[in-house]
Amino acid sequence: MAWKWPGTSKDGSSEEWTGFIDQGVSLEGTLTLTGTFRIDGHIKGNIISEQTVILGENAKVEGQIEGNRVVIAGRFDGVIFARGRVEIQPKGS
């Protein structure tokens, strides 16, 4: 299931959200995504997305992130491969 984010991107189309991992959820392995995805839980492994990956303030991620756009507001330890933009928010590390 996917849903549209109310804002629009620069080209006028809205981003399609495919889901999220909330606090209290831990995952080890590879997470492959087709749309924008938010993480507030703990992940150890690889995150591969065609769109945007958002690490919320409560996220703890160790591994590798591949995506078009990556936003970090939580803790990240690893390597980022971004085709577009990487944003590190004030609380991100």
PyMOL Python script that loads the backbone (N, CA, C, O; Angstrom):
from pymol import cmd

cmd.read_pdbstr("""\
ATOM      1  N   MET A   1       0.837  -1.174   0.000  1.00  0.00           N
ATOM      2  CA  MET A   1       0.000   0.000   0.000  1.00  0.00           C
ATOM      3  C   MET A   1       0.882   1.236   0.000  1.00  0.00           C
ATOM      4  O   MET A   1       1.864   1.299   0.738  1.00  0.00           O
ATOM      5  N   ALA A   2       0.543   2.203  -0.810  1.00  0.00           N
ATOM      6  CA  ALA A   2       1.282   3.461  -0.877  1.00  0.00           C
ATOM      7  C   ALA A   2       0.297   4.605  -0.716  1.00  0.00           C
ATOM      8  O   ALA A   2      -0.887   4.475  -1.026  1.00  0.00           O
ATOM      9  N   TRP A   3       0.801   5.715  -0.232  1.00  0.00           N
ATOM     10  CA  TRP A   3      -0.054   6.894  -0.120  1.00  0.00           C
ATOM     11  C   TRP A   3       0.749   8.110  -0.519  1.00  0.00           C
ATOM     12  O   TRP A   3       1.980   8.075  -0.526  1.00  0.00           O
ATOM     13  N   LYS A   4       0.054   9.193  -0.854  1.00  0.00           N
ATOM     14  CA  LYS A   4       0.705  10.407  -1.331  1.00  0.00           C
ATOM     15  C   LYS A   4       0.938  11.366  -0.180  1.00  0.00           C
ATOM     16  O   LYS A   4       0.065  11.568   0.664  1.00  0.00           O
ATOM     17  N   TRP A   5       2.114  11.947  -0.157  1.00  0.00           N
ATOM     18  CA  TRP A   5       2.427  12.993   0.810  1.00  0.00           C
ATOM     19  C   TRP A   5       1.748  14.264   0.338  1.00  0.00           C
ATOM     20  O   TRP A   5       1.766  14.546  -0.860  1.00  0.00           O
ATOM     21  N   PRO A   6       1.145  15.051   1.238  1.00  0.00           N
ATOM     22  CA  PRO A   6       0.388  16.225   0.808  1.00  0.00           C
ATOM     23  C   PRO A   6       1.215  17.281   0.079  1.00  0.00           C
ATOM     24  O   PRO A   6       0.666  18.009  -0.748  1.00  0.00           O
ATOM     25  N   GLY A   7       2.503  17.391   0.352  1.00  0.00           N
ATOM     26  CA  GLY A   7       3.346  18.363  -0.349  1.00  0.00           C
ATOM     27  C   GLY A   7       3.709  17.860  -1.719  1.00  0.00           C
ATOM     28  O   GLY A   7       3.514  16.684  -2.025  1.00  0.00           O
ATOM     29  N   THR A   8       4.229  18.726  -2.537  1.00  0.00           N
ATOM     30  CA  THR A   8       4.643  18.316  -3.864  1.00  0.00           C
ATOM     31  C   THR A   8       6.132  18.536  -4.023  1.00  0.00           C
ATOM     32  O   THR A   8       6.723  19.378  -3.348  1.00  0.00           O
ATOM     33  N   SER A   9       6.727  17.780  -4.912  1.00  0.00           N
ATOM     34  CA  SER A   9       8.147  17.951  -5.191  1.00  0.00           C
ATOM     35  C   SER A   9       8.333  19.105  -6.166  1.00  0.00           C
ATOM     36  O   SER A   9       7.353  19.697  -6.618  1.00  0.00           O
ATOM     37  N   LYS A  10       9.569  19.427  -6.492  1.00  0.00           N
ATOM     38  CA  LYS A  10       9.853  20.568  -7.355  1.00  0.00           C
ATOM     39  C   LYS A  10       9.277  20.421  -8.751  1.00  0.00           C
ATOM     40  O   LYS A  10       8.993  21.424  -9.407  1.00  0.00           O
ATOM     41  N   ASP A  11       9.097  19.190  -9.220  1.00  0.00           N
ATOM     42  CA  ASP A  11       8.548  19.005 -10.565  1.00  0.00           C
ATOM     43  C   ASP A  11       7.020  18.961 -10.565  1.00  0.00           C
ATOM     44  O   ASP A  11       6.405  18.700 -11.599  1.00  0.00           O
ATOM     45  N   GLY A  12       6.402  19.219  -9.393  1.00  0.00           N
ATOM     46  CA  GLY A  12       4.942  19.291  -9.322  1.00  0.00           C
ATOM     47  C   GLY A  12       4.266  17.985  -8.952  1.00  0.00           C
ATOM     48  O   GLY A  12       3.064  17.975  -8.686  1.00  0.00           O
ATOM     49  N   SER A  13       5.007  16.878  -8.926  1.00  0.00           N
ATOM     50  CA  SER A  13       4.404  15.600  -8.556  1.00  0.00           C
ATOM     51  C   SER A  13       4.573  15.372  -7.065  1.00  0.00           C
ATOM     52  O   SER A  13       5.541  15.846  -6.472  1.00  0.00           O
ATOM     53  N   SER A  14       3.648  14.655  -6.455  1.00  0.00           N
ATOM     54  CA  SER A  14       3.773  14.376  -5.028  1.00  0.00           C
ATOM     55  C   SER A  14       4.552  13.080  -4.827  1.00  0.00           C
ATOM     56  O   SER A  14       4.521  12.186  -5.673  1.00  0.00           O
ATOM     57  N   GLU A  15       5.251  12.991  -3.695  1.00  0.00           N
ATOM     58  CA  GLU A  15       6.035  11.798  -3.395  1.00  0.00           C
ATOM     59  C   GLU A  15       5.119  10.683  -2.929  1.00  0.00           C
ATOM     60  O   GLU A  15       4.154  10.929  -2.206  1.00  0.00           O
ATOM     61  N   GLU A  16       5.415   9.464  -3.337  1.00  0.00           N
ATOM     62  CA  GLU A  16       4.632   8.315  -2.919  1.00  0.00           C
ATOM     63  C   GLU A  16       5.317   7.642  -1.745  1.00  0.00           C
ATOM     64  O   GLU A  16       6.444   7.160  -1.862  1.00  0.00           O
ATOM     65  N   TRP A  17       4.624   7.611  -0.607  1.00  0.00           N
ATOM     66  CA  TRP A  17       5.149   6.970   0.598  1.00  0.00           C
ATOM     67  C   TRP A  17       4.778   5.500   0.569  1.00  0.00           C
ATOM     68  O   TRP A  17       3.638   5.142   0.272  1.00  0.00           O
ATOM     69  N   THR A  18       5.747   4.649   0.880  1.00  0.00           N
ATOM     70  CA  THR A  18       5.458   3.221   0.909  1.00  0.00           C
ATOM     71  C   THR A  18       5.394   2.670   2.326  1.00  0.00           C
ATOM     72  O   THR A  18       4.923   1.550   2.520  1.00  0.00           O
ATOM     73  N   GLY A  19       5.860   3.431   3.335  1.00  0.00           N
ATOM     74  CA  GLY A  19       5.730   2.931   4.697  1.00  0.00           C
ATOM     75  C   GLY A  19       6.716   3.529   5.666  1.00  0.00           C
ATOM     76  O   GLY A  19       7.396   4.514   5.379  1.00  0.00           O
ATOM     77  N   PHE A  20       6.772   2.895   6.838  1.00  0.00           N
ATOM     78  CA  PHE A  20       7.669   3.344   7.890  1.00  0.00           C
ATOM     79  C   PHE A  20       7.961   2.198   8.852  1.00  0.00           C
ATOM     80  O   PHE A  20       7.234   1.205   8.903  1.00  0.00           O
ATOM     81  N   ILE A  21       9.037   2.358   9.610  1.00  0.00           N
ATOM     82  CA  ILE A  21       9.364   1.458  10.712  1.00  0.00           C
ATOM     83  C   ILE A  21       9.352   2.327  11.956  1.00  0.00           C
ATOM     84  O   ILE A  21      10.124   3.279  12.063  1.00  0.00           O
ATOM     85  N   ASP A  22       8.484   2.003  12.889  1.00  0.00           N
ATOM     86  CA  ASP A  22       8.274   2.836  14.069  1.00  0.00           C
ATOM     87  C   ASP A  22       9.224   2.464  15.200  1.00  0.00           C
ATOM     88  O   ASP A  22       9.946   1.471  15.116  1.00  0.00           O
ATOM     89  N   GLN A  23       9.217   3.270  16.257  1.00  0.00           N
ATOM     90  CA  GLN A  23      10.012   2.991  17.452  1.00  0.00           C
ATOM     91  C   GLN A  23       9.644   1.617  17.989  1.00  0.00           C
ATOM     92  O   GLN A  23       8.499   1.180  17.878  1.00  0.00           O
ATOM     93  N   GLY A  24      10.624   0.946  18.569  1.00  0.00           N
ATOM     94  CA  GLY A  24      10.371  -0.366  19.139  1.00  0.00           C
ATOM     95  C   GLY A  24      10.528  -1.505  18.153  1.00  0.00           C
ATOM     96  O   GLY A  24      10.428  -2.671  18.533  1.00  0.00           O
ATOM     97  N   VAL A  25      10.776  -1.181  16.878  1.00  0.00           N
ATOM     98  CA  VAL A  25      10.951  -2.217  15.859  1.00  0.00           C
ATOM     99  C   VAL A  25      12.430  -2.304  15.509  1.00  0.00           C
ATOM    100  O   VAL A  25      13.079  -1.285  15.277  1.00  0.00           O
ATOM    101  N   SER A  26      12.963  -3.527  15.472  1.00  0.00           N
ATOM    102  CA  SER A  26      14.357  -3.768  15.089  1.00  0.00           C
ATOM    103  C   SER A  26      14.376  -4.690  13.884  1.00  0.00           C
ATOM    104  O   SER A  26      13.570  -5.614  13.775  1.00  0.00           O
ATOM    105  N   LEU A  27      15.315  -4.421  12.977  1.00  0.00           N
ATOM    106  CA  LEU A  27      15.428  -5.211  11.760  1.00  0.00           C
ATOM    107  C   LEU A  27      16.899  -5.406  11.448  1.00  0.00           C
ATOM    108  O   LEU A  27      17.695  -4.472  11.550  1.00  0.00           O
ATOM    109  N   GLU A  28      17.261  -6.634  11.064  1.00  0.00           N
ATOM    110  CA  GLU A  28      18.615  -6.908  10.614  1.00  0.00           C
ATOM    111  C   GLU A  28      18.530  -7.562   9.250  1.00  0.00           C
ATOM    112  O   GLU A  28      17.856  -8.578   9.081  1.00  0.00           O
ATOM    113  N   GLY A  29      19.222  -6.970   8.263  1.00  0.00           N
ATOM    114  CA  GLY A  29      19.174  -7.500   6.908  1.00  0.00           C
ATOM    115  C   GLY A  29      19.122  -6.383   5.889  1.00  0.00           C
ATOM    116  O   GLY A  29      19.606  -5.278   6.135  1.00  0.00           O
ATOM    117  N   THR A  30      18.527  -6.680   4.735  1.00  0.00           N
ATOM    118  CA  THR A  30      18.414  -5.708   3.648  1.00  0.00           C
ATOM    119  C   THR A  30      16.962  -5.305   3.476  1.00  0.00           C
ATOM    120  O   THR A  30      16.075  -6.153   3.374  1.00  0.00           O
ATOM    121  N   LEU A  31      16.729  -3.998   3.445  1.00  0.00           N
ATOM    122  CA  LEU A  31      15.398  -3.436   3.253  1.00  0.00           C
ATOM    123  C   LEU A  31      15.387  -2.763   1.889  1.00  0.00           C
ATOM    124  O   LEU A  31      16.109  -1.789   1.676  1.00  0.00           O
ATOM    125  N   THR A  32      14.570  -3.273   0.953  1.00  0.00           N
ATOM    126  CA  THR A  32      14.485  -2.725  -0.398  1.00  0.00           C
ATOM    127  C   THR A  32      13.142  -2.033  -0.566  1.00  0.00           C
ATOM    128  O   THR A  32      12.094  -2.629  -0.319  1.00  0.00           O
ATOM    129  N   LEU A  33      13.175  -0.754  -0.993  1.00  0.00           N
ATOM    130  CA  LEU A  33      11.970   0.079  -1.039  1.00  0.00           C
ATOM    131  C   LEU A  33      11.789   0.691  -2.419  1.00  0.00           C
ATOM    132  O   LEU A  33      12.762   0.931  -3.134  1.00  0.00           O
ATOM    133  N   THR A  34      10.532   0.943  -2.789  1.00  0.00           N
ATOM    134  CA  THR A  34      10.275   1.593  -4.068  1.00  0.00           C
ATOM    135  C   THR A  34       9.911   3.062  -3.920  1.00  0.00           C
ATOM    136  O   THR A  34      10.084   3.834  -4.863  1.00  0.00           O
ATOM    137  N   GLY A  35       9.415   3.460  -2.769  1.00  0.00           N
ATOM    138  CA  GLY A  35       9.004   4.850  -2.569  1.00  0.00           C
ATOM    139  C   GLY A  35       9.673   5.448  -1.351  1.00  0.00           C
ATOM    140  O   GLY A  35      10.644   4.900  -0.830  1.00  0.00           O
ATOM    141  N   THR A  36       9.152   6.571  -0.904  1.00  0.00           N
ATOM    142  CA  THR A  36       9.669   7.261   0.266  1.00  0.00           C
ATOM    143  C   THR A  36       9.337   6.471   1.526  1.00  0.00           C
ATOM    144  O   THR A  36       8.226   5.959   1.672  1.00  0.00           O
ATOM    145  N   PHE A  37      10.305   6.373   2.436  1.00  0.00           N
ATOM    146  CA  PHE A  37      10.166   5.521   3.611  1.00  0.00           C
ATOM    147  C   PHE A  37      10.789   6.216   4.810  1.00  0.00           C
ATOM    148  O   PHE A  37      11.866   6.802   4.698  1.00  0.00           O
ATOM    149  N   ARG A  38      10.113   6.156   5.966  1.00  0.00           N
ATOM    150  CA  ARG A  38      10.622   6.760   7.199  1.00  0.00           C
ATOM    151  C   ARG A  38      10.984   5.661   8.197  1.00  0.00           C
ATOM    152  O   ARG A  38      10.270   4.668   8.334  1.00  0.00           O
ATOM    153  N   ILE A  39      12.110   5.859   8.893  1.00  0.00           N
ATOM    154  CA  ILE A  39      12.574   4.891   9.877  1.00  0.00           C
ATOM    155  C   ILE A  39      12.729   5.592  11.220  1.00  0.00           C
ATOM    156  O   ILE A  39      13.434   6.596  11.326  1.00  0.00           O
ATOM    157  N   ASP A  40      12.067   5.059  12.246  1.00  0.00           N
ATOM    158  CA  ASP A  40      12.230   5.537  13.608  1.00  0.00           C
ATOM    159  C   ASP A  40      12.679   4.409  14.532  1.00  0.00           C
ATOM    160  O   ASP A  40      12.809   4.609  15.739  1.00  0.00           O
ATOM    161  N   GLY A  41      12.914   3.241  13.976  1.00  0.00           N
ATOM    162  CA  GLY A  41      13.356   2.089  14.750  1.00  0.00           C
ATOM    163  C   GLY A  41      14.844   1.860  14.597  1.00  0.00           C
ATOM    164  O   GLY A  41      15.599   2.781  14.283  1.00  0.00           O
ATOM    165  N   HIS A  42      15.265   0.610  14.823  1.00  0.00           N
ATOM    166  CA  HIS A  42      16.673   0.237  14.766  1.00  0.00           C
ATOM    167  C   HIS A  42      16.881  -0.710  13.587  1.00  0.00           C
ATOM    168  O   HIS A  42      16.173  -1.708  13.452  1.00  0.00           O
ATOM    169  N   ILE A  43      17.857  -0.391  12.734  1.00  0.00           N
ATOM    170  CA  ILE A  43      18.162  -1.242  11.587  1.00  0.00           C
ATOM    171  C   ILE A  43      19.663  -1.471  11.521  1.00  0.00           C
ATOM    172  O   ILE A  43      20.456  -0.541  11.667  1.00  0.00           O
ATOM    173  N   LYS A  44      20.038  -2.729  11.299  1.00  0.00           N
ATOM    174  CA  LYS A  44      21.430  -3.081  11.054  1.00  0.00           C
ATOM    175  C   LYS A  44      21.460  -3.801   9.715  1.00  0.00           C
ATOM    176  O   LYS A  44      20.963  -4.920   9.587  1.00  0.00           O
ATOM    177  N   GLY A  45      22.051  -3.145   8.717  1.00  0.00           N
ATOM    178  CA  GLY A  45      22.096  -3.737   7.384  1.00  0.00           C
ATOM    179  C   GLY A  45      22.015  -2.689   6.301  1.00  0.00           C
ATOM    180  O   GLY A  45      22.473  -1.560   6.480  1.00  0.00           O
ATOM    181  N   ASN A  46      21.427  -3.065   5.165  1.00  0.00           N
ATOM    182  CA  ASN A  46      21.363  -2.194   3.998  1.00  0.00           C
ATOM    183  C   ASN A  46      19.945  -1.692   3.768  1.00  0.00           C
ATOM    184  O   ASN A  46      18.973  -2.428   3.940  1.00  0.00           O
ATOM    185  N   ILE A  47      19.846  -0.423   3.374  1.00  0.00           N
ATOM    186  CA  ILE A  47      18.566   0.171   2.996  1.00  0.00           C
ATOM    187  C   ILE A  47      18.729   0.671   1.564  1.00  0.00           C
ATOM    188  O   ILE A  47      19.585   1.511   1.284  1.00  0.00           O
ATOM    189  N   ILE A  48      17.906   0.153   0.665  1.00  0.00           N
ATOM    190  CA  ILE A  48      17.999   0.512  -0.747  1.00  0.00           C
ATOM    191  C   ILE A  48      16.648   1.069  -1.175  1.00  0.00           C
ATOM    192  O   ILE A  48      15.633   0.377  -1.100  1.00  0.00           O
ATOM    193  N   SER A  49      16.637   2.337  -1.630  1.00  0.00           N
ATOM    194  CA  SER A  49      15.383   2.986  -1.996  1.00  0.00           C
ATOM    195  C   SER A  49      15.517   3.710  -3.332  1.00  0.00           C
ATOM    196  O   SER A  49      16.575   4.254  -3.649  1.00  0.00           O
ATOM    197  N   GLU A  50      14.441   3.713  -4.108  1.00  0.00           N
ATOM    198  CA  GLU A  50      14.404   4.465  -5.353  1.00  0.00           C
ATOM    199  C   GLU A  50      14.072   5.927  -5.096  1.00  0.00           C
ATOM    200  O   GLU A  50      14.285   6.769  -5.968  1.00  0.00           O
ATOM    201  N   GLN A  51      13.558   6.241  -3.922  1.00  0.00           N
ATOM    202  CA  GLN A  51      13.144   7.605  -3.599  1.00  0.00           C
ATOM    203  C   GLN A  51      13.887   8.120  -2.369  1.00  0.00           C
ATOM    204  O   GLN A  51      15.115   8.065  -2.304  1.00  0.00           O
ATOM    205  N   THR A  52      13.128   8.620  -1.396  1.00  0.00           N
ATOM    206  CA  THR A  52      13.689   9.256  -0.211  1.00  0.00           C
ATOM    207  C   THR A  52      13.690   8.311   0.984  1.00  0.00           C
ATOM    208  O   THR A  52      12.719   7.591   1.216  1.00  0.00           O
ATOM    209  N   VAL A  53      14.787   8.319   1.744  1.00  0.00           N
ATOM    210  CA  VAL A  53      14.889   7.594   3.005  1.00  0.00           C
ATOM    211  C   VAL A  53      15.019   8.643   4.105  1.00  0.00           C
ATOM    212  O   VAL A  53      15.907   9.494   4.056  1.00  0.00           O
ATOM    213  N   ILE A  54      14.127   8.580   5.101  1.00  0.00           N
ATOM    214  CA  ILE A  54      14.144   9.525   6.210  1.00  0.00           C
ATOM    215  C   ILE A  54      14.433   8.761   7.494  1.00  0.00           C
ATOM    216  O   ILE A  54      13.708   7.833   7.851  1.00  0.00           O
ATOM    217  N   LEU A  55      15.501   9.159   8.188  1.00  0.00           N
ATOM    218  CA  LEU A  55      15.794   8.601   9.501  1.00  0.00           C
ATOM    219  C   LEU A  55      15.289   9.604  10.521  1.00  0.00           C
ATOM    220  O   LEU A  55      15.847  10.694  10.650  1.00  0.00           O
ATOM    221  N   GLY A  56      14.232   9.245  11.251  1.00  0.00           N
ATOM    222  CA  GLY A  56      13.649  10.119  12.254  1.00  0.00           C
ATOM    223  C   GLY A  56      14.569  10.282  13.456  1.00  0.00           C
ATOM    224  O   GLY A  56      15.606   9.624  13.547  1.00  0.00           O
ATOM    225  N   GLU A  57      14.187  11.159  14.375  1.00  0.00           N
ATOM    226  CA  GLU A  57      15.010  11.464  15.542  1.00  0.00           C
ATOM    227  C   GLU A  57      15.295  10.239  16.411  1.00  0.00           C
ATOM    228  O   GLU A  57      16.323  10.197  17.086  1.00  0.00           O
ATOM    229  N   ASN A  58      14.418   9.256  16.408  1.00  0.00           N
ATOM    230  CA  ASN A  58      14.593   8.068  17.239  1.00  0.00           C
ATOM    231  C   ASN A  58      15.271   6.916  16.496  1.00  0.00           C
ATOM    232  O   ASN A  58      15.461   5.844  17.072  1.00  0.00           O
ATOM    233  N   ALA A  59      15.633   7.114  15.248  1.00  0.00           N
ATOM    234  CA  ALA A  59      16.242   6.058  14.443  1.00  0.00           C
ATOM    235  C   ALA A  59      17.683   5.800  14.867  1.00  0.00           C
ATOM    236  O   ALA A  59      18.418   6.715  15.236  1.00  0.00           O
ATOM    237  N   LYS A  60      18.063   4.525  14.803  1.00  0.00           N
ATOM    238  CA  LYS A  60      19.452   4.104  14.989  1.00  0.00           C
ATOM    239  C   LYS A  60      19.740   3.114  13.878  1.00  0.00           C
ATOM    240  O   LYS A  60      19.228   1.994  13.886  1.00  0.00           O
ATOM    241  N   VAL A  61      20.557   3.525  12.925  1.00  0.00           N
ATOM    242  CA  VAL A  61      20.834   2.704  11.750  1.00  0.00           C
ATOM    243  C   VAL A  61      22.326   2.502  11.615  1.00  0.00           C
ATOM    244  O   VAL A  61      23.110   3.446  11.713  1.00  0.00           O
ATOM    245  N   GLU A  62      22.710   1.243  11.385  1.00  0.00           N
ATOM    246  CA  GLU A  62      24.103   0.884  11.163  1.00  0.00           C
ATOM    247  C   GLU A  62      24.169   0.095   9.873  1.00  0.00           C
ATOM    248  O   GLU A  62      23.552  -0.964   9.758  1.00  0.00           O
ATOM    249  N   GLY A  63      24.923   0.607   8.887  1.00  0.00           N
ATOM    250  CA  GLY A  63      25.036  -0.108   7.624  1.00  0.00           C
ATOM    251  C   GLY A  63      25.211   0.825   6.453  1.00  0.00           C
ATOM    252  O   GLY A  63      25.992   1.775   6.506  1.00  0.00           O
ATOM    253  N   GLN A  64      24.474   0.545   5.392  1.00  0.00           N
ATOM    254  CA  GLN A  64      24.606   1.288   4.150  1.00  0.00           C
ATOM    255  C   GLN A  64      23.233   1.749   3.678  1.00  0.00           C
ATOM    256  O   GLN A  64      22.262   0.996   3.748  1.00  0.00           O
ATOM    257  N   ILE A  65      23.154   2.993   3.195  1.00  0.00           N
ATOM    258  CA  ILE A  65      21.916   3.523   2.640  1.00  0.00           C
ATOM    259  C   ILE A  65      22.174   3.931   1.198  1.00  0.00           C
ATOM    260  O   ILE A  65      23.131   4.648   0.905  1.00  0.00           O
ATOM    261  N   GLU A  66      21.306   3.466   0.298  1.00  0.00           N
ATOM    262  CA  GLU A  66      21.320   3.895  -1.098  1.00  0.00           C
ATOM    263  C   GLU A  66      19.964   4.503  -1.383  1.00  0.00           C
ATOM    264  O   GLU A  66      18.934   3.879  -1.128  1.00  0.00           O
ATOM    265  N   GLY A  67      19.955   5.717  -1.911  1.00  0.00           N
ATOM    266  CA  GLY A  67      18.689   6.357  -2.212  1.00  0.00           C
ATOM    267  C   GLY A  67      18.860   7.579  -3.073  1.00  0.00           C
ATOM    268  O   GLY A  67      19.979   8.030  -3.316  1.00  0.00           O
ATOM    269  N   ASN A  68      17.760   8.110  -3.531  1.00  0.00           N
ATOM    270  CA  ASN A  68      17.783   9.332  -4.304  1.00  0.00           C
ATOM    271  C   ASN A  68      18.044  10.514  -3.380  1.00  0.00           C
ATOM    272  O   ASN A  68      18.860  11.384  -3.683  1.00  0.00           O
ATOM    273  N   ARG A  69      17.344  10.536  -2.250  1.00  0.00           N
ATOM    274  CA  ARG A  69      17.477  11.598  -1.249  1.00  0.00           C
ATOM    275  C   ARG A  69      17.507  10.940   0.124  1.00  0.00           C
ATOM    276  O   ARG A  69      16.717  10.035   0.391  1.00  0.00           O
ATOM    277  N   VAL A  70      18.405  11.382   0.998  1.00  0.00           N
ATOM    278  CA  VAL A  70      18.533  10.807   2.336  1.00  0.00           C
ATOM    279  C   VAL A  70      18.478  11.948   3.349  1.00  0.00           C
ATOM    280  O   VAL A  70      19.233  12.915   3.248  1.00  0.00           O
ATOM    281  N   VAL A  71      17.567  11.824   4.335  1.00  0.00           N
ATOM    282  CA  VAL A  71      17.419  12.822   5.393  1.00  0.00           C
ATOM    283  C   VAL A  71      17.726  12.125   6.714  1.00  0.00           C
ATOM    284  O   VAL A  71      17.126  11.100   7.036  1.00  0.00           O
ATOM    285  N   ILE A  72      18.670  12.688   7.483  1.00  0.00           N
ATOM    286  CA  ILE A  72      19.082  12.070   8.740  1.00  0.00           C
ATOM    287  C   ILE A  72      18.780  13.016   9.897  1.00  0.00           C
ATOM    288  O   ILE A  72      19.333  14.112   9.986  1.00  0.00           O
ATOM    289  N   ALA A  73      17.884  12.565  10.787  1.00  0.00           N
ATOM    290  CA  ALA A  73      17.588  13.306  12.010  1.00  0.00           C
ATOM    291  C   ALA A  73      17.930  12.466  13.234  1.00  0.00           C
ATOM    292  O   ALA A  73      17.880  12.958  14.361  1.00  0.00           O
ATOM    293  N   GLY A  74      18.278  11.198  13.017  1.00  0.00           N
ATOM    294  CA  GLY A  74      18.631  10.288  14.105  1.00  0.00           C
ATOM    295  C   GLY A  74      20.103   9.920  14.041  1.00  0.00           C
ATOM    296  O   GLY A  74      20.925  10.702  13.566  1.00  0.00           O
ATOM    297  N   ARG A  75      20.435   8.721  14.522  1.00  0.00           N
ATOM    298  CA  ARG A  75      21.821   8.249  14.523  1.00  0.00           C
ATOM    299  C   ARG A  75      22.069   7.327  13.347  1.00  0.00           C
ATOM    300  O   ARG A  75      21.285   6.416  13.077  1.00  0.00           O
ATOM    301  N   PHE A  76      23.180   7.575  12.643  1.00  0.00           N
ATOM    302  CA  PHE A  76      23.557   6.740  11.513  1.00  0.00           C
ATOM    303  C   PHE A  76      25.044   6.484  11.552  1.00  0.00           C
ATOM    304  O   PHE A  76      25.838   7.407  11.733  1.00  0.00           O
ATOM    305  N   ASP A  77      25.426   5.216  11.382  1.00  0.00           N
ATOM    306  CA  ASP A  77      26.827   4.825  11.332  1.00  0.00           C
ATOM    307  C   ASP A  77      27.011   3.941  10.117  1.00  0.00           C
ATOM    308  O   ASP A  77      26.584   2.786  10.109  1.00  0.00           O
ATOM    309  N   GLY A  78      27.649   4.484   9.084  1.00  0.00           N
ATOM    310  CA  GLY A  78      27.840   3.691   7.878  1.00  0.00           C
ATOM    311  C   GLY A  78      28.161   4.553   6.677  1.00  0.00           C
ATOM    312  O   GLY A  78      28.780   5.610   6.795  1.00  0.00           O
ATOM    313  N   VAL A  79      27.725   4.078   5.507  1.00  0.00           N
ATOM    314  CA  VAL A  79      28.023   4.719   4.233  1.00  0.00           C
ATOM    315  C   VAL A  79      26.720   5.079   3.540  1.00  0.00           C
ATOM    316  O   VAL A  79      25.760   4.309   3.563  1.00  0.00           O
ATOM    317  N   ILE A  80      26.692   6.266   2.917  1.00  0.00           N
ATOM    318  CA  ILE A  80      25.515   6.712   2.163  1.00  0.00           C
ATOM    319  C   ILE A  80      25.902   6.888   0.703  1.00  0.00           C
ATOM    320  O   ILE A  80      26.905   7.528   0.387  1.00  0.00           O
ATOM    321  N   PHE A  81      25.094   6.311  -0.183  1.00  0.00           N
ATOM    322  CA  PHE A  81      25.209   6.532  -1.620  1.00  0.00           C
ATOM    323  C   PHE A  81      23.922   7.215  -2.060  1.00  0.00           C
ATOM    324  O   PHE A  81      22.872   6.576  -2.138  1.00  0.00           O
ATOM    325  N   ALA A  82      24.000   8.521  -2.349  1.00  0.00           N
ATOM    326  CA  ALA A  82      22.800   9.271  -2.739  1.00  0.00           C
ATOM    327  C   ALA A  82      22.950   9.769  -4.172  1.00  0.00           C
ATOM    328  O   ALA A  82      23.978  10.335  -4.543  1.00  0.00           O
ATOM    329  N   ARG A  83      21.910   9.549  -4.970  1.00  0.00           N
ATOM    330  CA  ARG A  83      21.905  10.065  -6.334  1.00  0.00           C
ATOM    331  C   ARG A  83      21.541  11.541  -6.344  1.00  0.00           C
ATOM    332  O   ARG A  83      21.835  12.263  -7.297  1.00  0.00           O
ATOM    333  N   GLY A  84      20.898  11.976  -5.267  1.00  0.00           N
ATOM    334  CA  GLY A  84      20.474  13.370  -5.169  1.00  0.00           C
ATOM    335  C   GLY A  84      21.119  14.051  -3.979  1.00  0.00           C
ATOM    336  O   GLY A  84      22.319  14.323  -3.971  1.00  0.00           O
ATOM    337  N   ARG A  85      20.310  14.319  -2.985  1.00  0.00           N
ATOM    338  CA  ARG A  85      20.711  15.156  -1.861  1.00  0.00           C
ATOM    339  C   ARG A  85      20.774  14.369  -0.547  1.00  0.00           C
ATOM    340  O   ARG A  85      19.980  13.455  -0.323  1.00  0.00           O
ATOM    341  N   VAL A  86      21.735  14.739   0.324  1.00  0.00           N
ATOM    342  CA  VAL A  86      21.822  14.218   1.676  1.00  0.00           C
ATOM    343  C   VAL A  86      21.636  15.387   2.630  1.00  0.00           C
ATOM    344  O   VAL A  86      22.364  16.377   2.549  1.00  0.00           O
ATOM    345  N   GLU A  87      20.661  15.279   3.537  1.00  0.00           N
ATOM    346  CA  GLU A  87      20.409  16.324   4.525  1.00  0.00           C
ATOM    347  C   GLU A  87      20.654  15.751   5.913  1.00  0.00           C
ATOM    348  O   GLU A  87      20.143  14.682   6.246  1.00  0.00           O
ATOM    349  N   ILE A  88      21.437  16.463   6.724  1.00  0.00           N
ATOM    350  CA  ILE A  88      21.637  16.069   8.110  1.00  0.00           C
ATOM    351  C   ILE A  88      20.987  17.135   8.979  1.00  0.00           C
ATOM    352  O   ILE A  88      21.443  18.277   9.023  1.00  0.00           O
ATOM    353  N   GLN A  89      19.932  16.758   9.662  1.00  0.00           N
ATOM    354  CA  GLN A  89      19.183  17.673  10.511  1.00  0.00           C
ATOM    355  C   GLN A  89      19.986  17.978  11.772  1.00  0.00           C
ATOM    356  O   GLN A  89      20.938  17.261  12.080  1.00  0.00           O
ATOM    357  N   PRO A  90      19.614  19.047  12.520  1.00  0.00           N
ATOM    358  CA  PRO A  90      20.372  19.416  13.728  1.00  0.00           C
ATOM    359  C   PRO A  90      20.571  18.284  14.736  1.00  0.00           C
ATOM    360  O   PRO A  90      21.627  18.216  15.367  1.00  0.00           O
ATOM    361  N   LYS A  91      19.594  17.399  14.907  1.00  0.00           N
ATOM    362  CA  LYS A  91      19.725  16.294  15.869  1.00  0.00           C
ATOM    363  C   LYS A  91      20.326  15.042  15.246  1.00  0.00           C
ATOM    364  O   LYS A  91      20.499  14.030  15.925  1.00  0.00           O
ATOM    365  N   GLY A  92      20.643  15.104  13.968  1.00  0.00           N
ATOM    366  CA  GLY A  92      21.206  13.942  13.278  1.00  0.00           C
ATOM    367  C   GLY A  92      22.688  13.790  13.545  1.00  0.00           C
ATOM    368  O   GLY A  92      23.414  14.767  13.724  1.00  0.00           O
ATOM    369  N   SER A  93      23.121  12.529  13.567  1.00  0.00           N
ATOM    370  CA  SER A  93      24.549  12.265  13.739  1.00  0.00           C
ATOM    371  C   SER A  93      24.945  10.989  13.019  1.00  0.00           C
ATOM    372  O   SER A  93      26.113  10.600  13.049  1.00  0.00           O
TER     373      SER A  93
END
""", "prot")
cmd.dss("prot")
cmd.show_as("cartoon", "prot")
cmd.util.cbc("prot")
cmd.orient("prot")
